[in-house]
Amino acid sequence: MTIRFDGRVAIVTGASRGLGEAIALGYARAGAAVVLAARTLEAIDSLAARMNSAEGSDVLADLNRLAAERGYRALTTAAVVTYYRAESNLYFAYAGHPPMFLRRTSGDRWQRVTLDESPEAANLPLGVDPEMKYDQQQIPLAKGDRLFMYTDGLVEAPDAGKLLFGTSRLLAALEAGSGKTPKDVKDTVLAALWGHTAGRLNHDDVTFMVVEVR
């Protein structure tokens, strides 16, 4: 299934080279309006010219081909998540990436947002197979629903004894922040992470965000 982003806006940072460049091109080829941030105006002008002449393709397939060309050192996970306000639908695709969590205003707990199981090899990390198949699915969202997205560096953060932070601690922190503002949820997760690692986060990058539908 070809992933399309017609009528949507994608904001891409670090867009002048590498994966940032490939992500920007992929979104443009899939029909999105792309906002670019890069270190030089020349880099933005060059990339914009390439996007305006690009043919259709999907984001993860483009990224996967780029990673495969660069070899095993480019192996990485990725997620493409977009919310289309006109439909109140969330579209998502993963390439070996940890699934995000969703808490609905009508629900009482955080739940994983996962893809349906594929009958064939699919959705593996970027760079594993240049012809890898990637699925996209969608779910409806309502005002007040919240999403928590993160990189694997969060759940894989170790303490002094090499015990990982893990999904259970993450969910406990998310539940502790329920009913509070998105910033408070973020701060609660960060406090739990700092407490687990004693303030040491040098194992990997750690990125996460809380998003609320308004």
C-alpha positions as CSV (number, residue, x, y, z in Angstrom):
1,M,0.0,0.0,0.0
2,T,1.4,3.4,-1.0
3,I,1.4,5.9,1.9
4,R,0.0,9.3,0.9
5,F,0.1,12.6,2.7
6,D,-1.9,14.8,0.4
7,G,-3.3,17.9,2.2
8,R,-1.0,17.4,5.2
9,V,2.0,19.4,6.4
10,A,5.3,17.7,7.4
11,I,8.0,19.6,9.5
12,V,11.5,18.2,8.9
13,T,14.5,19.3,10.8
14,G,18.1,18.5,9.8
15,A,16.9,18.4,6.2
16,S,20.1,19.3,4.4
17,R,21.6,15.8,4.2
18,G,21.4,12.1,5.1
19,L,18.2,10.7,6.6
20,G,16.8,14.2,7.1
21,E,17.1,14.9,3.4
22,A,15.5,11.5,2.6
23,I,12.6,12.0,5.0
24,A,11.9,15.4,3.4
25,L,12.0,14.0,-0.1
26,G,9.8,11.1,0.9
27,Y,7.1,13.3,2.4
28,A,7.1,15.5,-0.7
29,R,6.8,12.5,-3.0
30,A,3.9,11.3,-1.0
31,G,2.0,14.6,-1.5
32,A,2.7,16.5,1.7
33,A,3.5,20.2,2.0
34,V,7.0,20.2,3.6
35,V,8.4,22.8,6.0
36,L,12.3,22.5,6.0
37,A,14.8,23.5,8.6
38,A,18.5,23.2,7.7
39,R,21.8,25.0,8.5
40,T,22.0,27.0,5.3
41,L,19.5,28.6,2.9
42,E,21.4,27.1,0.0
43,A,20.7,23.6,1.3
44,I,17.0,24.4,1.6
45,D,16.8,25.9,-1.9
46,S,18.5,22.8,-3.4
47,L,16.3,20.3,-1.6
48,A,13.1,22.3,-2.4
49,A,14.0,22.2,-6.1
50,R,14.4,18.4,-5.9
51,M,11.1,17.9,-4.1
52,N,9.2,19.9,-6.6
53,S,10.3,17.6,-9.4
54,A,10.0,14.3,-7.5
55,E,7.8,11.4,-8.5
56,G,5.4,9.6,-6.1
57,S,6.8,7.1,-3.6
58,D,6.3,6.4,0.0
59,V,8.4,7.7,2.9
60,L,9.6,4.5,4.5
61,A,10.4,2.8,1.2
62,D,12.6,5.8,0.3
63,L,14.4,5.8,3.6
64,N,14.8,2.0,3.5
65,R,16.5,2.1,0.1
66,L,18.8,4.9,1.3
67,A,19.8,2.9,4.4
68,A,20.3,-0.3,2.4
69,E,22.7,1.6,0.1
70,R,24.8,2.7,3.0
71,G,25.2,-0.8,4.6
72,Y,24.7,-2.2,8.0
73,R,25.9,1.0,9.8
74,A,22.8,2.7,8.5
75,L,20.4,0.2,10.1
76,T,17.8,2.1,12.1
77,T,14.2,2.0,13.2
78,A,11.7,4.7,12.1
79,A,8.1,5.7,12.5
80,V,5.9,7.8,10.2
81,V,2.9,9.2,12.1
82,T,0.6,11.8,10.8
83,Y,-2.8,13.2,11.9
84,Y,-5.2,14.4,9.3
85,R,-7.5,16.9,11.0
86,A,-10.1,16.9,8.3
87,E,-10.8,13.2,8.9
88,S,-9.8,13.1,12.6
89,N,-7.7,10.0,11.6
90,L,-4.2,9.1,12.7
91,Y,-2.1,7.3,10.1
92,F,0.9,5.4,11.2
93,A,3.6,3.1,9.8
94,Y,6.6,1.5,11.6
95,A,10.0,0.2,10.5
96,G,11.0,-1.9,13.4
97,H,10.1,1.1,15.7
98,P,8.6,0.8,19.2
99,P,4.8,1.3,18.9
100,M,3.5,4.5,20.3
101,F,0.9,4.5,23.2
102,L,-2.6,6.0,23.1
103,R,-4.8,7.1,25.9
104,R,-8.3,8.0,24.8
105,T,-10.5,10.4,26.8
106,S,-13.1,7.6,26.8
107,G,-10.5,5.0,28.1
108,D,-8.9,4.3,31.5
109,R,-5.4,3.3,30.5
110,W,-2.6,3.7,27.9
111,Q,-2.6,1.2,25.1
112,R,-0.1,0.3,22.4
113,V,-0.9,1.3,18.9
114,T,0.3,-1.6,16.8
115,L,0.0,-2.8,13.2
116,D,-1.9,-5.9,12.3
117,E,0.3,-8.9,11.9
118,S,1.4,-9.3,8.3
119,P,1.4,-12.7,6.5
120,E,4.8,-11.9,5.0
121,A,8.0,-10.3,6.2
122,A,7.2,-6.6,6.6
123,N,8.0,-3.5,8.7
124,L,11.5,-4.5,9.6
125,P,14.1,-1.8,10.5
126,L,15.5,0.3,7.7
127,G,18.4,-1.2,5.8
128,V,17.6,-4.9,6.4
129,D,16.1,-5.5,2.9
130,P,15.9,-2.9,0.1
131,E,12.6,-4.4,-1.0
132,M,11.0,-4.5,2.4
133,K,7.3,-4.0,2.5
134,Y,5.9,-1.4,4.9
135,D,2.2,-1.2,6.0
136,Q,0.2,1.8,7.0
137,Q,-2.9,1.7,9.1
138,Q,-5.2,4.3,10.6
139,I,-7.3,4.8,13.7
140,P,-9.8,7.5,14.6
141,L,-9.0,10.1,17.2
142,A,-11.1,12.4,19.3
143,K,-10.5,15.7,21.0
144,G,-8.5,15.1,24.2
145,D,-7.0,11.8,23.1
146,R,-3.3,11.6,23.8
147,L,-0.3,9.9,22.1
148,F,3.1,9.1,23.6
149,M,5.9,8.5,21.0
150,Y,9.4,7.6,21.9
151,T,12.7,6.0,20.7
152,D,14.0,2.7,22.0
153,G,16.7,4.5,23.9
154,L,14.0,5.4,26.5
155,V,12.9,1.8,27.4
156,E,16.5,0.5,27.0
157,A,18.0,3.0,29.4
158,P,20.0,1.0,32.0
159,D,20.5,1.6,35.7
160,A,23.9,0.9,37.4
161,G,23.2,-2.8,37.4
162,K,22.3,-2.8,33.7
163,L,18.6,-3.3,34.4
164,L,16.6,-1.6,31.7
165,F,14.0,1.1,32.3
166,G,11.6,-1.1,30.3
167,T,7.9,-0.8,29.2
168,S,6.5,-1.5,32.7
169,R,8.2,1.5,34.3
170,L,7.2,3.6,31.3
171,L,3.6,2.7,31.6
172,A,3.6,3.3,35.3
173,A,5.0,6.8,34.8
174,L,2.4,7.5,32.1
175,E,-0.4,6.4,34.4
176,A,1.0,8.5,37.2
177,G,0.8,11.5,34.9
178,S,-2.8,10.8,33.8
179,G,-5.2,13.7,34.3
180,K,-2.4,16.2,34.2
181,T,-1.2,18.4,31.3
182,P,0.9,16.9,28.5
183,K,4.0,18.8,29.9
184,D,3.3,17.2,33.3
185,V,3.1,13.8,31.7
186,K,6.5,14.4,30.0
187,D,8.0,15.6,33.3
188,T,6.7,12.6,35.1
189,V,8.3,10.2,32.6
190,L,11.5,12.1,32.7
191,A,11.6,12.1,36.5
192,A,11.1,8.3,36.5
193,L,13.8,7.9,33.9
194,W,16.3,10.1,35.8
195,G,15.5,8.2,39.0
196,H,16.1,4.8,37.3
197,T,19.4,5.8,35.7
198,A,20.7,8.1,38.4
199,G,20.9,10.9,35.9
200,R,23.1,8.9,33.4
201,L,21.9,8.8,29.9
202,N,25.0,8.0,27.8
203,H,23.8,4.7,26.3
204,D,21.9,6.0,23.4
205,D,19.7,8.9,22.2
206,V,16.5,9.3,24.2
207,T,13.6,11.1,22.5
208,F,9.9,11.2,23.5
209,M,6.9,13.4,23.1
210,V,3.4,13.7,24.3
211,V,0.7,14.9,21.8
212,E,-2.9,15.9,22.6
213,V,-5.6,16.2,20.0
214,R,-7.4,19.6,20.2
